[in-house]
Amino acid sequence: MLVLSRKPDESIVIGDDIEIVVVEVKGDQVKLGVRAPRSIAVHRKEVYQAIQAANLEASKSQMQHLQGLASVLRRQKDDPPKQ
Amino acid sequence: MDGEGIVRIQSHQFGEIEVVQDELLLFQEGLVGFSHLKTFALLESSEVHPFVWLQSIEDPSVAFVIIDPLLVVPDYQVQVHPEDLEGLELADPADAKVLAIVVVPSDPQLATMNLKGPLVINPNSRRGKQIVLADPGYSTQHPLWHQTARQEGQPCSS
């Protein structure tokens, strides 16, 4: 991995059209700004991985299980639990 | 694909299905982790209502279950930057339809839906996109059932 030292307000560029700016450094937290074309998705890694994992898990859903779930949901909608 | 714009695929879950090409949904960027899959068909049926299957056309083995999240979380709100919706060709953001991907385990009580990464669809242009919400209050694994309903409702038979 390429490691570069930067100070606040300094930046790095990746290719022709991506720039990452160090906006602020405070204690153990760094605020970064990303300038990139809108077609490039930028996410916090842990959020991206969580969504990726959820999609992967969801792709395993089975018809037989969904039929059971759908009937439970329809029953609950028709006759919601009293609270 | 034949001359009449009908797409036939041999889906793993439903056998051979035919869909009208004009009704397919195009996810230009794919779904997160499935960026190679861009074309999907919505398969509705009374036996799985109010859920709908989102069947990949490119990979017949991949199908997702989706639901209108408002049926479960009536105050669910999707706040996005206009550029997040670029590519959907939305004339009016109010036209957008928001759907959540559901994880359907063998025990229906454990079903969850992804409120952090909803699908936004423009029904007019038939383009869709999975977006990532900044709101930390929404989870990728939101239970379909309220906590109280799970504790006091139908107990899990063990």
gemmi code that builds the backbone of each chain (N, CA, C; Angstrom):
import gemmi

chains = {
    "A": [
        ("MET", (0.844, -1.195, 0.000), (0.000, 0.000, 0.000), (0.880, 1.246, 0.000)),
        ("LEU", (0.514, 2.183, -0.833), (1.228, 3.458, -0.879), (0.828, 4.298, 0.336)),
        ("VAL", (1.786, 4.782, 1.073), (1.487, 5.586, 2.252), (2.061, 6.988, 2.059)),
        ("LEU", (1.212, 8.006, 2.199), (1.648, 9.387, 1.997), (1.329, 10.197, 3.242)),
        ("SER", (2.243, 11.110, 3.634), (1.953, 12.006, 4.758), (1.332, 13.293, 4.210)),
        ("ARG", (0.229, 13.708, 4.828), (-0.444, 14.933, 4.404), (-0.828, 15.754, 5.621)),
        ("LYS", (-0.889, 17.068, 5.447), (-1.351, 17.954, 6.516), (-2.755, 18.439, 6.162)),
        ("PRO", (-3.454, 19.019, 7.138), (-4.777, 19.568, 6.833), (-4.701, 20.516, 5.633)),
        ("ASP", (-5.721, 20.435, 4.785), (-5.858, 21.227, 3.561), (-4.979, 20.705, 2.424)),
        ("GLU", (-4.133, 19.732, 2.708), (-3.393, 19.127, 1.613), (-4.228, 17.959, 1.067)),
        ("SER", (-3.855, 17.531, -0.110), (-4.682, 16.478, -0.711), (-3.839, 15.527, -1.529)),
        ("ILE", (-4.457, 14.470, -1.981), (-3.815, 13.598, -2.966), (-4.781, 13.464, -4.141)),
        ("VAL", (-4.240, 13.214, -5.297), (-5.107, 12.977, -6.451), (-4.895, 11.543, -6.922)),
        ("ILE", (-5.995, 10.949, -7.353), (-5.946, 9.590, -7.892), (-6.434, 9.675, -9.329)),
        ("GLY", (-5.571, 9.364, -10.247), (-5.939, 9.504, -11.655), (-6.210, 10.955, -11.980)),
        ("ASP", (-7.051, 11.170, -12.994), (-7.294, 12.536, -13.459), (-8.384, 13.242, -12.684)),
        ("ASP", (-9.305, 12.489, -12.104), (-10.482, 13.189, -11.614), (-10.928, 12.815, -10.203)),
        ("ILE", (-10.027, 12.238, -9.419), (-10.384, 11.965, -8.023), (-9.390, 12.673, -7.106)),
        ("GLU", (-9.923, 13.424, -6.161), (-9.063, 14.128, -5.213), (-9.565, 13.851, -3.803)),
        ("ILE", (-8.634, 13.548, -2.910), (-8.995, 13.322, -1.509), (-8.279, 14.364, -0.667)),
        ("VAL", (-9.057, 15.162, 0.031), (-8.528, 16.292, 0.789), (-8.592, 15.989, 2.278)),
        ("VAL", (-7.536, 16.293, 3.005), (-7.577, 16.216, 4.462), (-8.210, 17.519, 4.954)),
        ("VAL", (-9.426, 17.415, 5.453), (-10.156, 18.619, 5.851), (-9.782, 19.027, 7.278)),
        ("GLU", (-9.677, 18.021, 8.154), (-9.429, 18.350, 9.553), (-8.837, 17.135, 10.267)),
        ("VAL", (-7.926, 17.390, 11.170), (-7.379, 16.318, 12.003), (-7.607, 16.711, 13.452)),
        ("LYS", (-8.304, 15.840, 14.178), (-8.642, 16.173, 15.559), (-8.509, 14.911, 16.376)),
        ("GLY", (-7.501, 14.858, 17.242), (-7.297, 13.642, 18.036), (-7.098, 12.448, 17.125)),
        ("ASP", (-7.912, 11.405, 17.348), (-7.744, 10.199, 16.528), (-8.709, 10.179, 15.345)),
        ("GLN", (-9.282, 11.355, 15.018), (-10.229, 11.383, 13.913), (-9.747, 12.288, 12.785)),
        ("VAL", (-9.892, 11.796, 11.580), (-9.499, 12.561, 10.398), (-10.728, 12.785, 9.538)),
        ("LYS", (-10.960, 14.034, 9.154), (-12.064, 14.323, 8.249), (-11.509, 14.434, 6.847)),
        ("LEU", (-12.056, 13.639, 5.942), (-11.586, 13.634, 4.565), (-12.678, 14.162, 3.647)),
        ("GLY", (-12.272, 14.902, 2.645), (-13.208, 15.303, 1.603), (-12.840, 14.567, 0.325)),
        ("VAL", (-13.851, 14.136, -0.394), (-13.595, 13.404, -1.630), (-14.214, 14.157, -2.798)),
        ("ARG", (-13.394, 14.507, -3.761), (-13.914, 15.072, -5.007), (-13.766, 14.010, -6.079)),
        ("ALA", (-14.896, 13.566, -6.599), (-14.846, 12.501, -7.601), (-16.058, 12.635, -8.516)),
        ("PRO", (-15.972, 12.087, -9.711), (-17.150, 12.111, -10.593), (-18.320, 11.415, -9.910)),
        ("ARG", (-19.529, 11.853, -10.240), (-20.706, 11.293, -9.583), (-20.867, 9.815, -9.867)),
        ("SER", (-20.265, 9.376, -10.937), (-20.415, 7.955, -11.280), (-19.592, 7.057, -10.356)),
        ("ILE", (-18.696, 7.664, -9.565), (-17.881, 6.872, -8.635), (-18.561, 6.850, -7.277)),
        ("ALA", (-18.904, 5.653, -6.820), (-19.554, 5.531, -5.515), (-18.493, 5.606, -4.429)),
        ("VAL", (-18.764, 6.439, -3.418), (-17.826, 6.576, -2.296), (-18.575, 6.236, -1.013)),
        ("HIS", (-18.098, 5.262, -0.275), (-18.780, 4.861, 0.954), (-17.778, 4.624, 2.066)),
        ("ARG", (-18.242, 4.744, 3.309), (-17.446, 4.252, 4.433), (-17.345, 2.743, 4.257)),
        ("LYS", (-16.160, 2.215, 4.456), (-15.945, 0.803, 4.132), (-16.862, -0.126, 4.927)),
        ("GLU", (-17.020, 0.147, 6.235), (-17.798, -0.792, 7.039), (-19.273, -0.799, 6.616)),
        ("VAL", (-19.767, 0.379, 6.173), (-21.156, 0.443, 5.717), (-21.307, -0.321, 4.396)),
        ("TYR", (-20.347, -0.104, 3.509), (-20.365, -0.778, 2.218), (-20.328, -2.298, 2.409)),
        ("GLN", (-19.460, -2.740, 3.323), (-19.336, -4.185, 3.556), (-20.611, -4.760, 4.173)),
        ("ALA", (-21.251, -3.975, 5.046), (-22.484, -4.452, 5.678), (-23.577, -4.633, 4.620)),
        ("ILE", (-23.638, -3.695, 3.668), (-24.667, -3.794, 2.629), (-24.352, -4.937, 1.663)),
        ("GLN", (-23.078, -5.090, 1.384), (-22.654, -6.201, 0.532), (-23.033, -7.539, 1.183)),
        ("ALA", (-22.760, -7.638, 2.495), (-23.070, -8.876, 3.214), (-24.580, -9.110, 3.248)),
        ("ALA", (-25.351, -8.029, 3.445), (-26.808, -8.167, 3.484), (-27.334, -8.615, 2.122)),
        ("ASN", (-26.790, -8.068, 1.050), (-27.216, -8.475, -0.295), (-26.897, -9.938, -0.552)),
        ("LEU", (-25.706, -10.335, -0.129), (-25.301, -11.724, -0.355), (-26.235, -12.670, 0.398)),
        ("GLU", (-26.517, -12.318, 1.639), (-27.420, -13.131, 2.468), (-28.819, -13.178, 1.824)),
        ("ALA", (-29.262, -12.014, 1.336), (-30.609, -11.920, 0.748), (-30.718, -12.743, -0.529)),
        ("SER", (-29.601, -12.891, -1.240), (-29.658, -13.628, -2.507), (-29.885, -15.113, -2.289)),
        ("LYS", (-29.838, -15.540, -1.030), (-30.047, -16.964, -0.736), (-31.493, -17.266, -0.351)),
        ("SER", (-32.346, -16.265, -0.381), (-33.738, -16.467, 0.029), (-34.408, -17.527, -0.851)),
        ("GLN", (-35.220, -18.360, -0.213), (-35.866, -19.463, -0.925), (-37.373, -19.247, -1.006)),
        ("MET", (-37.942, -19.677, -2.130), (-39.382, -19.554, -2.353), (-40.188, -20.206, -1.229)),
        ("GLN", (-39.788, -21.413, -0.813), (-40.577, -22.138, 0.196), (-40.654, -21.357, 1.516)),
        ("HIS", (-39.551, -20.696, 1.878), (-39.538, -19.925, 3.114), (-40.329, -18.629, 2.956)),
        ("LEU", (-40.265, -18.056, 1.757), (-40.980, -16.798, 1.537), (-42.493, -17.006, 1.635)),
        ("GLN", (-42.968, -18.136, 1.144), (-44.411, -18.378, 1.220), (-44.872, -18.375, 2.674)),
        ("GLY", (-44.072, -18.987, 3.558), (-44.405, -18.995, 4.979), (-44.392, -17.593, 5.555)),
        ("LEU", (-43.342, -16.850, 5.207), (-43.207, -15.482, 5.717), (-44.350, -14.597, 5.230)),
        ("ALA", (-44.695, -14.744, 3.952), (-45.757, -13.908, 3.378), (-47.083, -14.188, 4.070)),
        ("SER", (-47.350, -15.454, 4.394), (-48.640, -15.740, 5.024), (-48.664, -15.211, 6.456)),
        ("VAL", (-47.515, -15.254, 7.154), (-47.461, -14.688, 8.509), (-47.696, -13.178, 8.452)),
        ("LEU", (-47.060, -12.516, 7.480), (-47.195, -11.058, 7.379), (-48.630, -10.670, 7.018)),
        ("ARG", (-49.224, -11.418, 6.102), (-50.606, -11.096, 5.705), (-51.545, -11.280, 6.889)),
        ("ARG", (-51.308, -12.331, 7.682), (-52.141, -12.580, 8.847), (-52.004, -11.432, 9.847)),
        ("GLN", (-50.747, -10.969, 10.028), (-50.517, -9.891, 10.994), (-51.151, -8.586, 10.535)),
        ("LYS", (-51.125, -8.345, 9.218), (-51.723, -7.116, 8.683), (-53.237, -7.148, 8.862)),
        ("ASP", (-53.827, -8.346, 8.691), (-55.277, -8.460, 8.813), (-55.716, -8.352, 10.260)),
        ("ASP", (-54.844, -8.832, 11.161), (-55.223, -8.927, 12.556), (-54.036, -8.515, 13.417)),
        ("PRO", (-53.732, -7.194, 13.436), (-52.524, -6.753, 14.129), (-52.591, -7.058, 15.618)),
        ("PRO", (-51.436, -7.381, 16.224), (-51.432, -7.697, 17.654), (-51.804, -6.457, 18.467)),
        ("LYS", (-52.628, -6.659, 19.493), (-53.025, -5.527, 20.349), (-51.870, -5.181, 21.279)),
        ("GLN", (-51.623, -3.879, 21.438), (-50.535, -3.489, 22.345), (-50.998, -2.378, 23.258)),
    ],
    "B": [
        ("MET", (-34.143, -14.184, -26.507), (-35.022, -13.041, -26.757), (-35.577, -13.147, -28.172)),
        ("ASP", (-36.882, -13.033, -28.345), (-37.416, -13.124, -29.696), (-37.854, -11.762, -30.196)),
        ("GLY", (-38.432, -11.762, -31.391), (-38.763, -10.501, -32.049), (-39.808, -9.684, -31.329)),
        ("GLU", (-40.581, -10.328, -30.469), (-41.667, -9.579, -29.827), (-41.233, -8.945, -28.512)),
        ("GLY", (-39.957, -8.960, -28.228), (-39.489, -8.320, -27.015), (-39.788, -9.120, -25.768)),
        ("ILE", (-39.824, -10.439, -25.914), (-40.034, -11.307, -24.753), (-38.687, -11.912, -24.366)),
        ("VAL", (-38.373, -11.826, -23.066), (-37.129, -12.423, -22.591), (-37.484, -13.699, -21.845)),
        ("ARG", (-36.837, -14.800, -22.229), (-37.079, -16.074, -21.535), (-35.833, -16.447, -20.769)),
        ("ILE", (-36.008, -16.779, -19.505), (-34.851, -17.301, -18.773), (-35.259, -18.532, -17.983)),
        ("GLN", (-34.276, -19.364, -17.726), (-34.495, -20.575, -16.945), (-34.069, -20.253, -15.516)),
        ("SER", (-34.991, -19.689, -14.736), (-34.597, -19.280, -13.382), (-34.505, -20.499, -12.471)),
        ("HIS", (-33.603, -20.432, -11.512), (-33.405, -21.583, -10.642), (-34.596, -21.810, -9.720)),
        ("GLN", (-35.244, -20.717, -9.319), (-36.323, -20.864, -8.336), (-37.678, -21.108, -8.978)),
        ("PHE", (-37.876, -20.573, -10.181), (-39.235, -20.590, -10.747), (-39.321, -21.337, -12.068)),
        ("GLY", (-38.232, -21.982, -12.478), (-38.254, -22.649, -13.772), (-38.226, -21.627, -14.896)),
        ("GLU", (-38.805, -21.989, -16.029), (-38.741, -21.050, -17.159), (-39.725, -19.904, -16.955)),
        ("ILE", (-39.233, -18.711, -17.097), (-40.130, -17.560, -16.999), (-39.968, -16.690, -18.236)),
        ("GLU", (-41.035, -16.002, -18.566), (-41.018, -15.084, -19.700), (-41.357, -13.701, -19.188)),
        ("VAL", (-40.565, -12.732, -19.580), (-40.868, -11.362, -19.179), (-40.811, -10.459, -20.397)),
        ("VAL", (-41.679, -9.469, -20.381), (-41.685, -8.500, -21.470), (-40.470, -7.598, -21.293)),
        ("GLN", (-39.722, -7.458, -22.356), (-38.471, -6.708, -22.246), (-38.678, -5.274, -21.749)),
        ("ASP", (-39.775, -4.662, -22.170), (-40.033, -3.279, -21.768), (-40.291, -3.150, -20.269)),
        ("GLU", (-40.557, -4.281, -19.607), (-40.861, -4.208, -18.176), (-39.646, -4.513, -17.297)),
        ("LEU", (-38.519, -4.787, -17.927), (-37.321, -5.080, -17.138), (-36.810, -3.818, -16.463)),
        ("LEU", (-36.117, -4.017, -15.347), (-35.502, -2.888, -14.637), (-34.005, -2.907, -14.898)),
        ("LEU", (-33.469, -1.719, -15.132), (-32.034, -1.623, -15.373), (-31.346, -0.940, -14.192)),
        ("PHE", (-30.458, -1.685, -13.529), (-29.615, -1.118, -12.473), (-28.232, -0.925, -13.090)),
        ("GLN", (-27.979, 0.286, -13.533), (-26.754, 0.547, -14.279), (-25.499, 0.162, -13.494)),
        ("GLU", (-25.549, 0.356, -12.179), (-24.371, 0.057, -11.355), (-24.491, -1.301, -10.662)),
        ("GLY", (-25.538, -2.041, -10.994), (-25.764, -3.308, -10.307), (-26.151, -3.064, -8.860)),
        ("LEU", (-26.205, -4.139, -8.069), (-26.419, -3.985, -6.633), (-25.062, -4.108, -5.955)),
        ("VAL", (-24.974, -3.612, -4.726), (-23.692, -3.644, -4.013), (-23.250, -5.104, -3.846)),
        ("GLY", (-22.058, -5.408, -4.326), (-21.570, -6.778, -4.270), (-22.016, -7.618, -5.464)),
        ("PHE", (-22.928, -7.076, -6.256), (-23.415, -7.771, -7.452), (-23.383, -6.798, -8.636)),
        ("SER", (-22.259, -6.115, -8.767), (-22.216, -5.035, -9.762), (-22.295, -5.568, -11.192)),
        ("HIS", (-22.080, -6.891, -11.356), (-22.141, -7.460, -12.701), (-23.578, -7.743, -13.134)),
        ("LEU", (-24.528, -7.663, -12.185), (-25.925, -7.939, -12.523), (-26.688, -6.628, -12.640)),
        ("LYS", (-27.167, -6.343, -13.826), (-27.761, -5.028, -14.070), (-29.218, -5.092, -14.502)),
        ("THR", (-29.648, -6.231, -15.012), (-31.017, -6.300, -15.530), (-31.839, -7.259, -14.681)),
        ("PHE", (-32.993, -6.784, -14.255), (-33.835, -7.579, -13.358), (-35.289, -7.539, -13.805)),
        ("ALA", (-36.017, -8.568, -13.410), (-37.460, -8.591, -13.641), (-38.156, -8.641, -12.291)),
        ("LEU", (-39.261, -7.938, -12.181), (-40.078, -8.004, -10.970), (-41.104, -9.111, -11.154)),
        ("LEU", (-41.109, -10.073, -10.254), (-42.062, -11.182, -10.351), (-43.022, -11.107, -9.173)),
        ("GLU", (-44.271, -10.831, -9.485), (-45.272, -10.726, -8.429), (-46.171, -11.955, -8.469)),
        ("SER", (-46.623, -12.366, -7.288), (-47.614, -13.438, -7.274), (-48.397, -13.349, -5.979)),
        ("SER", (-49.640, -13.831, -6.024), (-50.509, -13.698, -4.853), (-49.954, -14.499, -3.666)),
        ("GLU", (-49.254, -15.598, -3.945), (-48.803, -16.425, -2.824), (-47.667, -15.789, -2.027)),
        ("VAL", (-46.967, -14.839, -2.623), (-45.898, -14.187, -1.852), (-46.224, -12.723, -1.555)),
        ("HIS", (-47.374, -12.250, -2.025), (-47.785, -10.885, -1.732), (-47.734, -10.636, -0.226)),
        ("PRO", (-47.286, -9.497, 0.301), (-46.870, -8.281, -0.410), (-45.389, -8.269, -0.827)),
        ("PHE", (-44.738, -9.404, -0.761), (-43.349, -9.453, -1.231), (-43.339, -9.606, -2.747)),
        ("VAL", (-42.211, -9.236, -3.333), (-42.033, -9.364, -4.774), (-40.626, -9.916, -4.996)),
        ("TRP", (-40.487, -10.761, -5.997), (-39.151, -11.247, -6.351), (-38.502, -10.320, -7.360)),
        ("LEU", (-37.217, -10.058, -7.135), (-36.417, -9.302, -8.094), (-35.434, -10.307, -8.700)),
        ("GLN", (-35.779, -10.769, -9.883), (-35.016, -11.856, -10.513), (-33.967, -11.285, -11.467)),
        ("SER", (-32.726, -11.743, -11.278), (-31.682, -11.315, -12.209), (-31.895, -11.985, -13.558)),
        ("ILE", (-31.728, -11.202, -14.620), (-31.818, -11.776, -15.971), (-30.463, -12.361, -16.372)),
        ("GLU", (-29.393, -11.696, -15.960), (-28.061, -12.166, -16.356), (-27.670, -13.467, -15.651)),
        ("ASP", (-28.077, -13.618, -14.390), (-27.733, -14.826, -13.638), (-29.014, -15.459, -13.092)),
        ("PRO", (-29.479, -16.520, -13.738), (-30.765, -17.126, -13.360), (-30.777, -17.675, -11.947)),
        ("SER", (-29.597, -17.797, -11.315), (-29.575, -18.354, -9.964), (-29.782, -17.275, -8.904)),
        ("VAL", (-29.786, -16.017, -9.310), (-29.875, -14.940, -8.322), (-31.245, -14.265, -8.364)),
        ("ALA", (-31.920, -14.285, -7.223), (-33.181, -13.557, -7.087), (-33.270, -13.020, -5.666)),
        ("PHE", (-33.724, -11.783, -5.555), (-33.869, -11.149, -4.245), (-35.349, -10.990, -3.931)),
        ("VAL", (-35.657, -11.016, -2.636), (-37.013, -10.717, -2.190), (-37.054, -9.257, -1.777)),
        ("ILE", (-38.044, -8.537, -2.256), (-38.144, -7.124, -1.882), (-39.548, -6.817, -1.369)),
        ("ILE", (-39.624, -5.707, -0.637), (-40.914, -5.292, -0.075), (-40.928, -3.773, 0.013)),
        ("ASP", (-42.135, -3.222, -0.004), (-42.295, -1.799, 0.270), (-42.041, -1.614, 1.775)),
        ("PRO", (-40.940, -0.944, 2.153), (-40.589, -0.873, 3.592), (-41.640, -0.129, 4.413)),
        ("LEU", (-42.438, 0.711, 3.760), (-43.443, 1.468, 4.499), (-44.534, 0.561, 5.072)),
        ("LEU", (-44.675, -0.625, 4.517), (-45.645, -1.579, 5.063), (-45.235, -2.021, 6.455)),
        ("VAL", (-43.923, -1.978, 6.704), (-43.403, -2.454, 7.987), (-43.000, -1.286, 8.887)),
        ("VAL", (-42.380, -0.281, 8.294), (-41.938, 0.902, 9.043), (-42.587, 2.133, 8.386)),
        ("PRO", (-43.788, 2.489, 8.852), (-44.544, 3.541, 8.160), (-43.832, 4.894, 8.116)),
        ("ASP", (-42.920, 5.146, 9.076), (-42.271, 6.460, 9.063), (-40.864, 6.401, 8.443)),
        ("TYR", (-40.596, 5.356, 7.701), (-39.283, 5.219, 7.044), (-39.071, 6.377, 6.070)),
        ("GLN", (-37.891, 6.983, 6.167), (-37.603, 8.121, 5.297), (-36.262, 7.951, 4.611)),
        ("VAL", (-36.264, 8.217, 3.333), (-35.041, 8.120, 2.551), (-34.587, 9.531, 2.202)),
        ("GLN", (-33.433, 9.921, 2.759), (-32.910, 11.247, 2.451), (-31.624, 11.087, 1.662)),
        ("VAL", (-31.638, 11.608, 0.449), (-30.473, 11.450, -0.417), (-30.140, 12.771, -1.088)),
        ("HIS", (-28.912, 12.857, -1.546), (-28.514, 13.999, -2.349), (-29.051, 13.796, -3.762)),
        ("PRO", (-29.395, 14.892, -4.416), (-29.910, 14.758, -5.791), (-28.961, 13.961, -6.687)),
        ("GLU", (-27.641, 14.108, -6.459), (-26.720, 13.376, -7.349), (-26.785, 11.866, -7.147)),
        ("ASP", (-27.273, 11.445, -5.954), (-27.444, 10.005, -5.746), (-28.494, 9.431, -6.699)),
        ("LEU", (-29.397, 10.291, -7.117), (-30.499, 9.822, -7.953), (-30.204, 10.012, -9.439)),
        ("GLU", (-29.024, 10.554, -9.713), (-28.669, 10.762, -11.100), (-28.617, 9.425, -11.829)),
        ("GLY", (-29.027, 9.414, -13.048), (-29.037, 8.163, -13.798), (-30.403, 7.492, -13.765)),
        ("LEU", (-31.242, 7.913, -12.817), (-32.583, 7.331, -12.757), (-33.549, 8.073, -13.673)),
        ("GLU", (-33.106, 9.202, -14.187), (-33.937, 10.020, -15.086), (-35.245, 10.415, -14.417)),
        ("LEU", (-35.145, 10.783, -13.151), (-36.341, 11.166, -12.404), (-36.706, 12.616, -12.703)),
        ("ALA", (-37.881, 12.833, -13.275), (-38.319, 14.199, -13.511), (-38.726, 14.820, -12.171)),
        ("ASP", (-39.366, 14.016, -11.335), (-39.835, 14.485, -10.042), (-39.463, 13.422, -9.006)),
        ("PRO", (-38.667, 13.799, -7.977), (-38.253, 12.791, -6.982), (-39.438, 12.059, -6.355)),
        ("ALA", (-40.604, 12.703, -6.374), (-41.781, 12.056, -5.782), (-42.227, 10.831, -6.581)),
        ("ASP", (-41.767, 10.724, -7.821), (-42.124, 9.554, -8.641), (-41.369, 8.304, -8.204)),
        ("ALA", (-40.276, 8.514, -7.467), (-39.415, 7.378, -7.129), (-40.138, 6.389, -6.216)),
        ("LYS", (-39.878, 5.122, -6.459), (-40.427, 4.087, -5.601), (-39.276, 3.494, -4.798)),
        ("VAL", (-39.481, 3.379, -3.487), (-38.414, 2.863, -2.618), (-38.769, 1.448, -2.176)),
        ("LEU", (-37.812, 0.549, -2.299), (-38.035, -0.838, -1.913), (-36.884, -1.315, -1.044)),
        ("ALA", (-37.159, -2.264, -0.175), (-36.110, -2.808, 0.686), (-35.893, -4.280, 0.357)),
        ("ILE", (-34.639, -4.686, 0.387), (-34.302, -6.089, 0.147), (-34.457, -6.865, 1.455)),
        ("VAL", (-35.098, -8.022, 1.362), (-35.430, -8.809, 2.547), (-34.556, -10.059, 2.596)),
        ("VAL", (-34.109, -10.400, 3.802), (-33.459, -11.689, 4.007), (-34.517, -12.630, 4.576)),
        ("VAL", (-34.769, -13.720, 3.876), (-35.807, -14.666, 4.267), (-35.157, -15.955, 4.762)),
        ("PRO", (-35.019, -16.092, 6.081), (-34.439, -17.336, 6.606), (-35.536, -18.398, 6.722)),
        ("SER", (-35.165, -19.587, 7.139), (-36.178, -20.644, 7.239), (-37.183, -20.334, 8.351)),
        ("ASP", (-36.750, -19.619, 9.390), (-37.683, -19.197, 10.437), (-38.184, -17.794, 10.115)),
        ("PRO", (-39.455, -17.665, 9.732), (-39.969, -16.348, 9.306), (-39.814, -15.266, 10.371)),
        ("GLN", (-39.766, -15.667, 11.645), (-39.640, -14.668, 12.709), (-38.299, -13.943, 12.658)),
        ("LEU", (-37.332, -14.530, 12.008), (-35.991, -13.951, 11.974), (-35.742, -13.132, 10.701)),
        ("ALA", (-36.789, -12.932, 9.911), (-36.617, -12.187, 8.653), (-36.195, -10.746, 8.929)),
        ("THR", (-35.311, -10.236, 8.101), (-34.857, -8.851, 8.247), (-34.938, -8.159, 6.889)),
        ("MET", (-34.918, -6.836, 6.924), (-34.832, -6.099, 5.661), (-33.772, -5.017, 5.794)),
        ("ASN", (-33.249, -4.637, 4.660), (-32.138, -3.695, 4.617), (-32.664, -2.271, 4.429)),
        ("LEU", (-32.708, -1.519, 5.533), (-33.187, -0.133, 5.439), (-32.035, 0.836, 5.195)),
        ("LYS", (-30.817, 0.350, 5.344), (-29.642, 1.209, 5.156), (-29.299, 1.348, 3.664)),
        ("GLY", (-29.600, 0.296, 2.916), (-29.274, 0.299, 1.483), (-30.494, -0.012, 0.638)),
        ("PRO", (-31.474, 0.913, 0.610), (-32.709, 0.645, -0.132), (-32.509, 0.721, -1.646)),
        ("LEU", (-33.451, 0.174, -2.372), (-33.470, 0.324, -3.820), (-34.392, 1.480, -4.157)),
        ("VAL", (-33.923, 2.359, -5.023), (-34.775, 3.446, -5.500), (-35.029, 3.194, -6.979)),
        ("ILE", (-36.302, 3.186, -7.341), (-36.665, 2.841, -8.717), (-37.512, 3.949, -9.319)),
        ("ASN", (-37.202, 4.285, -10.556), (-38.068, 5.176, -11.318), (-38.950, 4.300, -12.203)),
        ("PRO", (-40.237, 4.180, -11.839), (-41.103, 3.270, -12.585), (-41.281, 3.719, -14.040)),
        ("ASN", (-41.058, 4.992, -14.303), (-41.267, 5.495, -15.665), (-40.111, 5.121, -16.587)),
        ("SER", (-38.886, 5.365, -16.125), (-37.728, 5.033, -16.967), (-37.292, 3.587, -16.753)),
        ("ARG", (-37.870, 2.929, -15.735), (-37.521, 1.555, -15.356), (-36.038, 1.422, -15.041)),
        ("ARG", (-35.530, 2.441, -14.361), (-34.145, 2.394, -13.914), (-34.118, 2.369, -12.401)),
        ("GLY", (-33.158, 1.648, -11.869), (-33.079, 1.528, -10.424), (-31.656, 1.645, -9.938)),
        ("LYS", (-31.545, 1.838, -8.630), (-30.233, 2.020, -8.036), (-30.313, 1.641, -6.569)),
        ("GLN", (-29.280, 0.998, -6.068), (-29.213, 0.765, -4.625), (-28.422, 1.908, -4.026)),
        ("ILE", (-29.023, 2.617, -3.103), (-28.331, 3.744, -2.508), (-27.967, 3.412, -1.057)),
        ("VAL", (-26.995, 4.144, -0.535), (-26.551, 3.936, 0.836), (-26.927, 5.180, 1.632)),
        ("LEU", (-27.754, 5.005, 2.654), (-28.217, 6.148, 3.434), (-27.192, 6.526, 4.500)),
        ("ALA", (-27.060, 7.823, 4.723), (-26.131, 8.292, 5.750), (-26.732, 8.120, 7.145)),
        ("ASP", (-28.063, 8.101, 7.233), (-28.755, 8.038, 8.517), (-28.288, 6.833, 9.352)),
        ("PRO", (-27.612, 7.090, 10.491), (-27.111, 5.972, 11.292), (-28.235, 5.216, 11.994)),
        ("GLY", (-29.440, 5.763, 11.958), (-30.564, 5.113, 12.627), (-31.106, 3.912, 11.870)),
        ("TYR", (-30.691, 3.739, 10.609), (-31.220, 2.626, 9.822), (-30.196, 1.508, 9.690)),
        ("SER", (-30.696, 0.297, 9.830), (-29.828, -0.873, 9.861), (-29.946, -1.678, 8.566)),
        ("THR", (-28.891, -2.429, 8.258), (-28.969, -3.347, 7.115), (-29.777, -4.590, 7.490)),
        ("GLN", (-30.027, -4.773, 8.796), (-30.746, -5.968, 9.248), (-31.897, -5.578, 10.164)),
        ("HIS", (-32.820, -4.812, 9.621), (-33.963, -4.390, 10.430), (-34.959, -5.552, 10.523)),
        ("PRO", (-35.324, -5.972, 11.755), (-36.266, -7.097, 11.868), (-37.613, -6.736, 11.251)),
        ("LEU", (-38.223, -7.692, 10.589), (-39.551, -7.451, 10.010), (-40.615, -7.376, 11.089)),
        ("TRP", (-40.305, -7.972, 12.223), (-41.288, -7.998, 13.304), (-40.810, -7.104, 14.437)),
        ("HIS", (-41.773, -6.420, 15.061), (-41.415, -5.578, 16.200), (-40.856, -6.446, 17.315)),
        ("GLN", (-39.965, -5.838, 18.093), (-39.406, -6.568, 19.239), (-40.524, -7.097, 20.125)),
        ("THR", (-41.522, -6.247, 20.397), (-42.601, -6.647, 21.302), (-43.379, -7.804, 20.703)),
        ("ALA", (-43.606, -7.735, 19.388), (-44.377, -8.799, 18.760), (-43.618, -10.119, 18.864)),
        ("ARG", (-42.265, -10.001, 18.805), (-41.496, -11.242, 18.855), (-41.475, -11.812, 20.266)),
        ("GLN", (-41.491, -10.887, 21.262), (-41.441, -11.398, 22.628), (-42.814, -11.886, 23.091)),
        ("GLU", (-43.830, -11.072, 22.752), (-45.145, -11.397, 23.289), (-46.031, -12.108, 22.264)),
        ("GLY", (-45.658, -11.997, 21.022), (-46.491, -12.582, 19.962), (-46.304, -14.084, 19.901)),
        ("GLN", (-46.437, -14.573, 18.686), (-46.307, -16.028, 18.542), (-44.948, -16.471, 19.035)),
        ("PRO", (-44.887, -17.303, 20.071), (-43.585, -17.764, 20.535), (-42.982, -18.746, 19.520)),
        ("CYS", (-41.679, -18.714, 19.420), (-41.034, -19.664, 18.530), (-41.165, -21.045, 19.132)),
        ("SER", (-41.659, -21.993, 18.374), (-41.739, -23.365, 18.880), (-40.366, -24.002, 18.774)),
        ("SER", (-39.903, -24.519, 19.877), (-38.558, -25.107, 19.838), (-38.628, -26.587, 20.133)),
    ],
}
model = gemmi.Model(1)
for chain_id, residues in chains.items():
    chain = gemmi.Chain(chain_id)
    for i, (resn, *xyz) in enumerate(residues, 1):
        res = gemmi.Residue()
        res.name, res.seqid = resn, gemmi.SeqId(i, " ")
        for name, pos in zip(("N", "CA", "C"), xyz):
            atom = gemmi.Atom()
            atom.name, atom.element = name, gemmi.Element(name[0])
            atom.pos, atom.b_iso = gemmi.Position(*pos), 0.0
            res.add_atom(atom)
        chain.add_residue(res)
    model.add_chain(chain)
structure = gemmi.Structure()
structure.add_model(model)
structure.setup_entities()
